[in-house]
């Protein structure tokens, strides 16, 4: 019997996100050095369900289930008018209506109950667009002032994108986008 193949050094993962390209002009320069997701190649976004399934298990049945979940939502406008903080470590933008993002997450968890938002690390899911984290608080407060001067950011949410990749820089790619409604 042949020995089992070693586990990959950087296993593939997936995520369901709402891309917010309109935010890149405001936060892109800050995300690049201070947001790991940007380093991986993920654009400015609001996470809907992270982590999702291992990419090699997202079969036609899972895609059909995803399409069914998103068919139950209509496109909506979102506005980012405020910044927020998670402790002293993460600066983010708050989307309104936050409740619609929460409902998307809840519907996905109902359809995929073994997928727990943020791996269960947080008691509450707070919809947000990360600007910077793990930089010095003083530096991030300066970023906050610059970002606030460029708000509001408006977008129309018409779909949720499935992304996948590893921990290797630049490895994440959009797999597909599921349209709402």
C-alpha positions in Angstrom: 0.0 0.0 0.0 1.4 3.4 -1.0 1.8 6.0 1.8 -0.8 8.7 2.0 0.2 11.9 0.1 1.2 14.7 2.5 -1.3 17.4 3.1 -0.7 20.5 1.0 1.3 23.2 2.8 -1.4 25.7 1.9 -4.8 24.0 1.6 -7.3 25.6 -0.6 -10.3 27.4 1.0 -13.3 29.3 -0.2 -15.4 32.2 0.7 -18.7 33.9 -0.3 -18.4 37.7 -0.6 -20.0 40.8 -1.9 -17.4 42.6 -4.0 -17.4 46.4 -3.5 -15.3 47.7 -6.4 -16.5 51.3 -5.6 -14.5 51.1 -2.3 -11.2 50.4 -3.9 -10.7 54.1 -4.8 -11.0 55.0 -1.2 -9.5 52.1 0.7 -7.3 50.3 -1.8 -4.1 51.9 -0.9 -4.6 51.1 2.8 -5.8 47.5 2.2 -2.7 46.6 0.2 -0.3 46.8 3.1 -2.7 46.2 6.0 -5.3 43.6 5.0 -4.2 40.0 4.4 -7.2 39.4 2.1 -5.8 42.1 -0.3 -2.4 40.4 -0.3 -4.1 37.2 -1.2 -5.8 38.9 -4.2 -9.3 39.4 -2.8 -10.9 42.8 -3.7 -12.6 45.1 -1.3 -15.6 43.2 0.0 -18.2 42.4 2.6 -17.8 38.8 3.7 -21.1 36.8 3.6 -19.8 33.4 4.6 -16.2 32.7 5.5 -15.0 30.0 5.5 -17.2 28.2 3.0 -16.7 24.6 1.8 -13.3 23.2 0.7 -13.2 24.1 -3.0 -12.9 20.5 -4.2 -16.3 19.7 -2.5 -18.3 22.5 -4.2 -20.1 20.2 -6.6 -23.1 20.9 -8.9 -25.5 20.2 -6.0 -23.8 22.8 -3.8 -23.9 25.3 -6.6 -27.6 24.6 -7.2 -28.3 25.1 -3.5 -26.3 28.4 -3.5 -28.2 29.6 -6.6 -31.5 28.8 -4.7 -30.5 30.7 -1.7 -29.5 33.8 -3.7 -32.7 33.6 -5.8 -34.6 34.5 -2.6 -33.0 37.9 -2.4 -33.4 41.0 -4.7 -30.6 43.3 -5.6 -30.2 46.2 -3.1 -28.3 49.4 -2.7 -25.7 49.6 0.1 -24.0 52.7 1.5 -20.9 52.9 3.6 -21.1 56.1 5.7 -19.3 55.2 8.9 -16.1 53.6 10.1 -15.9 51.1 13.0 -13.3 49.3 15.0 -12.9 45.7 16.3 -10.8 46.5 19.4 -7.6 48.4 18.5 -6.7 46.0 15.7 -9.1 46.4 12.9 -10.5 49.4 11.1 -13.6 48.8 8.9 -16.4 50.4 7.0 -20.0 49.7 8.1 -22.5 48.9 5.3 -26.2 50.0 5.4 -28.4 48.1 5.4 -26.4 45.8 7.5 -29.4 43.6 8.2 -29.6 42.5 4.5 -26.0 41.2 4.7 -26.9 39.4 8.0 -29.9 37.8 6.3 -27.7 36.6 3.4 -25.4 35.0 6.0 -28.3 33.4 7.9 -29.8 32.0 4.7 -26.4 30.4 3.8 -25.9 28.9 7.2 -29.5 27.5 7.0 -28.6 25.9 3.7 -25.1 24.8 4.8 -25.3 24.3 8.5 -21.8 22.9 8.8 -20.3 26.2 7.5 -20.0 28.4 10.6 -19.3 32.2 10.0 -15.6 33.0 10.8 -15.2 29.4 12.0 -17.2 30.3 15.2 -14.5 32.7 16.4 -17.1 35.5 16.9 -20.4 35.4 18.8 -22.0 38.0 16.5 -21.6 38.5 12.7 -20.9 42.1 12.1 -21.1 43.0 8.3 -18.1 45.1 7.5 -15.5 46.0 4.8 -12.0 45.7 6.3 -9.8 48.7 5.7 -6.7 47.8 7.8 -5.7 45.6 10.6 -2.7 44.9 12.8 -1.1 48.2 12.0 -0.4 50.7 14.8 -3.5 52.3 16.3 -2.1 55.8 15.7 -1.4 55.1 12.0 -4.9 53.5 11.6 -6.5 56.6 13.1 -4.8 58.7 10.5 -6.2 56.3 7.8 -9.6 56.6 9.4 -9.5 60.3 9.0 -8.5 60.1 5.4 -11.2 57.5 4.6 -13.9 59.4 6.4 -13.2 62.4 4.1 -14.1 60.2 1.1 -17.4 58.7 2.4 -20.1 57.9 1.6 -19.4 55.0 -0.8 -22.4 53.7 -2.6 -22.9 50.4 -4.4 -25.6 48.2 -5.8 -25.4 44.6 -4.6 -26.6 42.4 -7.4 -24.7 39.2 -6.6 -22.5 37.2 -4.2 -19.2 35.9 -5.5 -17.5 32.6 -4.7 -13.8 33.0 -4.3 -11.1 30.4 -3.5 -7.4 30.2 -2.9 -4.7 29.4 -0.5 -2.5 31.4 1.9 -0.1 32.1 -1.0 0.0 35.8 -2.0 -2.1 36.5 -5.0 -3.6 33.0 -5.1 -7.3 33.8 -4.6 -9.6 34.0 -7.6 -13.3 34.5 -8.3 -14.8 31.2 -9.2 -18.3 32.5 -10.1 -20.9 35.0 -9.1 -24.4 34.1 -8.1 -27.0 36.7 -9.1 -29.6 37.8 -6.6 -33.2 37.5 -7.5 
